[in-house]
């Protein structure tokens, strides 16, 4: 990471790390699905430690779960000092949802994830829990907005 990547505190800007995360997750989603995949959401982005100028950043991504046309990708971000031999330290993690699309931008089917190891099975199960929570949260918000709209409130826009 270079000085061009810094925030006002002199550490690497979180948005720079998020772009690396999105790029790596997108590559993994595209490889798994055999074609283009677009970011649908980022569920969680946890910054565990700051990344400093001069750090070498490693981004590791894996498809944890697939639906019919979507997939969850888990990402780990590691950093190590460029001039030290200490092992990399985990500095962040994220979960993103990607949708596979065809040439016209329409959703297309993705191959299933087949968990092979106990760790893969754990990641798959955790991804299912996150999906359940995403859908429940979306449903609850939509119900609240419908209720408020029925009561005459006009502050029920979809993007707020």
C-alpha positions in Angstrom: 0.0 0.0 0.0 1.3 3.5 -0.8 0.7 7.0 0.3 -1.9 7.4 -2.4 -4.1 4.9 -0.5 -4.1 6.8 2.9 -6.9 8.5 4.8 -6.5 11.5 7.1 -5.0 9.3 9.9 -2.2 8.2 7.6 -3.4 4.6 7.4 -4.9 2.9 4.4 -8.4 4.2 3.6 -11.1 1.6 4.2 -12.6 2.2 0.8 -9.3 1.1 -0.8 -9.5 -2.2 1.1 -13.2 -2.6 0.2 -12.3 -2.2 -3.5 -9.7 -5.0 -3.1 -12.3 -7.1 -1.3 -14.9 -6.5 -4.0 -12.4 -7.2 -6.8 -11.2 -10.5 -5.3 -14.8 -11.6 -4.5 -15.9 -10.8 -8.0 -13.1 -12.8 -9.6 -14.0 -15.8 -7.4 -17.7 -15.5 -8.1 -17.0 -15.2 -11.9 -14.8 -18.3 -11.8 -17.3 -20.3 -9.8 -20.2 -19.3 -12.0 -18.4 -19.6 -15.3 -19.1 -16.0 -16.4 -19.8 -12.5 -15.2 -21.1 -11.9 -11.7 -22.1 -8.6 -10.2 -22.0 -7.4 -6.6 -25.5 -7.5 -5.2 -24.6 -6.6 -1.6 -21.9 -6.5 1.0 -23.3 -7.9 4.2 -20.4 -7.3 6.5 -17.1 -5.6 6.3 -15.1 -5.8 9.5 -11.9 -3.8 9.8 -9.9 -5.6 12.6 -6.7 -3.7 12.4 -5.4 -0.7 10.4 -3.4 -1.3 7.2 -0.3 0.9 7.0 1.6 2.4 4.2 4.2 -0.2 3.1 2.1 -3.2 4.1 1.7 -6.0 1.6 -2.0 -6.9 1.4 -3.3 -10.4 0.6 -7.0 -10.9 -0.2 -8.4 -14.4 -0.1 -11.9 -15.2 -1.2 -14.1 -18.3 -1.4 -17.6 -19.1 -2.5 -19.4 -20.2 0.7 -22.9 -20.8 -0.5 -24.9 -20.7 -3.7 -28.5 -20.2 -4.5 -30.2 -20.5 -7.9 -28.5 -17.4 -9.4 -26.6 -15.9 -6.5 -23.7 -16.8 -4.3 -22.1 -15.6 -1.1 -18.4 -15.0 -1.1 -16.4 -14.8 2.1 -13.2 -12.7 2.1 -10.2 -12.5 4.4 -7.8 -9.6 4.3 -4.3 -10.1 5.5 -1.4 -7.7 5.8 2.3 -8.0 6.4 5.1 -5.6 6.6 7.1 -5.4 3.4 10.4 -5.5 5.3 9.7 -8.0 8.0 9.5 -11.8 8.0 6.6 -12.1 10.5 3.5 -14.0 9.2 0.6 -11.9 7.8 -2.0 -10.7 10.2 -5.7 -10.8 9.5 -6.8 -7.2 9.2 -10.3 -7.6 7.8 -13.1 -9.8 6.7 -16.2 -9.4 4.6 -19.2 -11.3 3.1 -20.6 -10.3 -0.2 -23.4 -11.5 -2.3 -23.0 -11.8 -6.1 -25.5 -12.4 -8.8 -24.4 -14.3 -11.9 -25.6 -12.5 -15.1 -25.6 -13.3 -18.8 -24.5 -11.0 -21.7 -27.8 -9.1 -21.4 -27.4 -8.6 -17.6 -30.2 -11.1 -16.8 -29.7 -13.5 -13.9 -28.3 -16.9 -14.9 -28.0 -20.2 -12.9 -24.8 -20.9 -10.9 -23.4 -24.4 -10.1 -23.9 -25.4 -6.5 -21.3 -25.2 -3.9 -20.3 -28.7 -2.7 -18.7 -28.4 0.7 -15.8 -30.9 1.0 -14.3 -30.2 4.4 -15.7 -29.6 7.8 -14.6 -26.0 7.5 -16.5 -25.7 4.2 -19.6 -27.2 5.8 -19.4 -24.7 8.6 -19.0 -21.8 6.1 -22.0 -23.1 4.1 -24.2 -23.3 7.2 -23.1 -19.8 8.4 -23.9 -18.4 5.0 -27.4 -19.9 5.1 -27.9 -18.1 8.5 -26.7 -14.8 7.0 -29.1 -15.3 4.0 -32.0 -16.0 6.3 -31.2 -12.8 8.3 -30.9 -10.7 5.1 -34.2 -11.9 3.8 -36.0 -11.4 7.2 -34.5 -7.9 7.5 -35.6 -7.0 4.0 -39.1 -8.3 4.7 -39.4 -6.4 8.0 -38.3 -3.2 6.4 -40.8 -3.6 3.5 -43.6 -4.4 5.9 -42.8 -1.3 7.9 -42.7 0.9 4.8 -46.0 -0.5 3.6 -47.6 0.2 7.0 -46.2 3.8 7.1 -47.4 4.4 3.5 -50.9 3.1 4.5 -50.9 5.6 7.4 -50.2 8.4 5.0 -46.5 9.0 5.6 -44.6 10.0 2.5 -41.1 9.2 3.8 -41.2 5.6 2.6 -38.7 5.8 -0.3 -37.0 2.5 -1.2 -33.4 3.8 -1.1 -33.3 5.5 2.4 
